[in-house]
Amino acid sequence: MTRLGAVFRPQWAPERLRGVARAADDAGLEELWLWEDCFREGGISTAAAALAWTERTRVGVGLLPVPLRNVAITAMEAAALHRMFPGRAVLGVGHGVQHWMGQVGVRAESPLTLLREHLEALRALLRGERLSVEGRYVKLDGVALDWPPEGAVEVLAGATGPRTLRLAGEAADGTILTSATPPDGVRRARRLIDEGRAAAGRGGPHRVVVYLLTATGPDAAARLRADLVAEGLDAVPGLGAAGDAGAVAEAVRRLAEAGADTVVLQPTGDEPDPEGFVRFAAEEVRPLVP
């Protein structure tokens, strides 16, 4: 079964999160996703609040930029969420937007090396290992969590380029793809992820999460196109969904057939009713998605 979620966009004020999270939980939405976009809202703080305000909905952060975070802090915060809210936190890490990383003085010379080192250390710490590492970026001396998660937890990686997609297959438990990924892009990503998994000798499941830019209502097509134009993506075929629940569900199905395990509906930047959007996802789109 394809999991379905929706995004709480960080362009919305933080105080709106409570109402949206509760609406998602009341409607039975499977996953509510948050972003740690500079310089808007912190991913861990908003995830903790959303988890506390809900009972059933899983809360994902896609993603935490690794240049901003010491891996020990990432592991401590992730472990705390997993212990307080077992089975409901989903965390992804990634390069972050390089321009933003430059603005705060943490842009890495080799983002790929940093992400690899962070992923390997983070997953080891969350397994309860004591770790000493002297990497290019990650340096740990006998570090172990006092309160690691009680069971295995997944760590996802955000990826777009071929090298990062292969790295996600090698070193992460799942991959997050942006809303700039059409169905053919999901297929290409799956192939690259599988190449990385084969090179690392890894088996088992690897979850692929894809954002789907979505608009509904009488002006849906115009709003969707405006967002695509703003992002320079209006010439890419197969992106986004506009219309009623049937049209959105069909777009979700196309992504699932291409290899997505989870599709997260991403509202347009001018979405007028965030609470209504998550109810639309849960109550109208979900029943149409196998």
C-alpha positions in Angstrom: 0.0 0.0 0.0 1.2 3.5 -0.9 1.6 5.7 2.1 0.1 9.2 1.7 1.1 12.4 3.5 1.0 16.2 3.3 3.5 19.0 3.9 3.1 21.8 6.5 5.1 24.4 4.5 7.5 26.5 6.6 6.2 29.6 4.8 3.3 29.3 7.2 3.7 30.8 10.6 4.8 28.3 13.3 1.7 29.0 15.4 -0.4 27.5 12.6 1.2 24.1 13.0 -1.0 23.1 16.0 -4.2 23.4 14.1 -2.9 21.7 11.0 -1.4 18.8 13.0 -4.6 18.3 14.8 -6.7 18.4 11.6 -4.3 15.8 10.1 -4.6 13.5 13.1 -8.4 13.9 13.3 -8.8 13.1 9.6 -6.6 10.0 9.8 -3.7 11.4 7.6 -0.9 8.9 7.6 2.1 11.3 7.6 2.6 15.0 8.1 5.9 16.3 6.8 7.9 19.4 7.9 10.9 21.2 6.4 13.9 22.8 8.1 14.2 25.6 5.5 16.5 28.5 6.3 15.6 30.7 7.9 12.1 29.7 8.9 11.4 26.9 11.3 13.5 24.3 13.1 12.8 20.8 12.1 13.2 19.1 15.5 11.3 21.6 17.5 8.4 21.6 15.1 8.4 17.8 14.9 8.4 17.4 18.7 5.4 19.8 18.9 3.5 18.1 16.1 4.1 14.7 17.7 2.9 15.9 21.1 -0.3 17.4 19.6 -1.2 14.2 17.7 -1.9 10.6 18.6 -1.7 8.6 15.3 -0.1 10.6 12.5 3.5 10.0 11.7 5.6 13.2 11.5 8.5 13.4 9.1 11.2 16.0 8.7 12.5 16.1 5.2 15.1 17.3 5.7 17.7 18.4 8.3 20.7 20.0 6.6 23.8 18.3 7.9 26.2 21.3 7.6 24.1 23.0 10.3 24.3 20.1 12.7 26.9 18.2 14.8 26.0 14.6 14.3 25.9 13.9 18.0 23.2 16.5 18.5 21.2 15.1 15.5 21.5 11.6 17.1 20.5 12.9 20.6 17.4 14.7 19.2 16.4 11.9 16.9 16.7 9.3 19.7 14.6 11.4 22.1 11.8 11.7 19.5 11.9 7.9 18.8 11.7 7.1 22.5 9.0 9.6 23.3 6.9 8.8 20.3 7.8 5.2 19.2 7.1 4.5 15.6 5.9 7.9 14.7 9.0 10.0 13.9 10.6 9.9 10.4 13.8 11.9 10.0 15.8 12.7 6.8 19.1 14.4 6.4 20.7 16.0 3.4 23.1 18.6 1.9 20.8 21.6 2.5 20.6 24.4 0.0 24.2 25.4 -0.7 23.4 29.2 -0.9 21.9 29.0 2.6 24.8 27.0 4.0 27.1 29.7 2.6 25.1 32.4 4.3 25.7 30.9 7.7 29.4 30.0 7.1 29.0 26.2 7.0 29.2 25.4 3.3 31.2 22.2 3.0 34.0 21.8 0.4 32.7 18.3 -0.3 29.0 18.0 0.5 29.0 14.4 -0.5 31.8 13.5 1.9 30.0 15.3 4.8 26.7 13.6 4.1 28.4 10.1 3.9 30.2 10.7 7.2 27.1 12.1 8.9 24.9 9.2 7.7 27.3 6.5 8.8 27.8 8.0 12.2 24.2 8.9 12.8 23.0 5.4 12.0 25.7 3.8 14.2 24.8 6.1 17.1 21.1 5.3 16.8 21.9 1.6 16.8 23.5 2.2 20.3 27.1 1.9 19.2 30.0 3.7 20.9 31.8 5.5 18.1 35.2 7.0 17.6 35.6 8.6 14.2 38.3 10.9 12.7 36.7 11.9 9.4 37.1 14.9 7.2 34.1 16.5 8.9 32.8 14.2 11.5 35.0 13.7 14.5 33.9 11.7 17.5 35.8 10.3 20.5 34.1 7.5 22.3 30.6 8.9 21.8 27.5 6.8 22.6 24.0 7.7 23.4 22.7 7.1 26.9 19.2 6.7 25.6 19.3 5.2 22.1 16.1 4.2 20.4 14.7 0.9 21.8 14.4 -0.7 18.3 15.7 -0.2 14.8 14.8 3.2 13.3 15.2 4.4 9.7 17.3 7.4 8.6 16.4 8.8 5.2 18.6 11.0 2.9 17.4 13.7 0.6 18.9 13.3 -2.8 18.7 14.8 -6.3 22.0 14.2 -8.2 23.3 10.8 -9.3 26.1 10.6 -6.8 23.9 11.5 -3.9 21.2 9.0 -5.0 23.9 6.2 -5.1 25.1 7.3 -1.7 21.5 7.2 -0.3 21.4 3.6 -1.5 24.7 2.8 0.2 24.3 4.6 3.5 20.7 5.5 4.2 17.5 3.5 4.9 15.4 5.5 2.5 15.5 8.4 0.1 13.5 11.7 -0.1 12.9 13.1 -3.6 11.7 16.7 -4.3 8.6 17.8 -6.0 10.7 18.4 -9.1 10.8 14.6 -9.7 8.3 13.3 -12.3 7.5 9.6 -12.6 10.4 9.0 -15.0 12.7 10.7 -12.5 11.5 8.3 -9.8 12.4 5.4 -12.0 15.9 6.8 -12.6 16.3 7.5 -8.9 15.4 3.9 -8.1 18.0 2.6 -10.5 20.7 4.8 -9.0 19.7 3.9 -5.4 19.7 0.2 -6.3 23.2 0.6 -7.8 24.4 2.1 -4.5 22.7 -0.7 -2.5 24.3 -3.4 -4.7 27.8 -1.8 -4.3 27.4 -1.8 -0.6 25.9 -5.3 -0.5 22.8 -4.1 1.2 19.5 -5.9 1.2 16.0 -5.3 2.7 13.6 -2.5 2.0 14.6 1.0 1.0 11.7 3.5 1.3 11.4 6.2 -1.4 9.4 9.3 -0.4 8.4 11.7 -3.2 6.8 15.1 -2.8 3.9 16.0 -5.2 3.1 19.6 -5.8 -0.7 19.7 -5.4 -3.5 22.2 -5.8 -7.2 21.7 -5.5 -10.2 24.0 -5.8 -11.6 26.2 -8.7 -8.3 27.9 -9.4 -6.1 24.8 -8.9 -4.5 24.8 -12.4 -3.5 28.4 -12.3 -2.0 28.1 -8.8 -0.1 25.0 -9.7 1.3 26.6 -12.8 2.3 29.7 -10.9 4.4 27.6 -8.4 6.0 25.7 -11.2 6.9 28.9 -13.1 8.3 30.4 -9.9 10.6 27.4 -9.5 11.6 27.3 -13.1 9.9 23.9 -13.6 7.0 24.7 -15.9 8.7 23.1 -18.9 9.1 19.7 -17.1 6.4 17.3 -18.1 4.5 15.2 -15.5 5.1 17.5 -12.5 2.4 18.3 -10.0 -1.4 17.6 -9.8 -4.3 20.0 -10.0 -8.0 19.3 -9.6 -10.2 17.1 -7.6 -9.4 14.1 -5.5 -9.5 11.8 -8.6 -7.0 13.9 -10.5 -4.6 14.0 -7.5 -5.0 10.3 -6.8 -4.1 9.5 -10.4 -0.9 11.5 -10.1 -0.1 9.6 -6.8 -0.7 6.3 -8.6 1.7 7.3 -11.4 4.5 8.0 -8.8 3.8 4.8 -7.0 4.0 2.8 -10.2 7.3 4.4 -10.9 8.7 3.2 -7.5 7.5 5.6 -4.8 6.6 4.0 -1.5 5.3 7.3 0.0 3.8 10.2 -1.8 3.6 13.5 0.2 1.2 16.1 -1.2 2.9 19.5 -1.2 0.5 22.4 -1.3 1.3 25.5 -3.3 2.8 28.4 -1.6 -0.5 30.3 -1.7 -2.6 27.5 -0.3 -5.5 29.4 1.4 -6.6 26.6 3.8 -3.8 24.4 5.2 -6.2 22.5 7.6 -8.6 21.9 4.7 -5.7 20.6 2.6 -4.7 17.9 5.0 -8.4 16.9 5.4 -8.6 16.7 1.6 -5.6 14.5 1.5 -6.8 12.1 4.2 -10.6 12.0 3.5 -10.8 12.4 -0.3 -7.5 11.3 -1.9 -6.5 8.5 0.4 -9.6 6.3 -0.3 -8.7 6.5 -4.0 -5.1 5.4 -3.6 -4.4 1.6 -3.4 
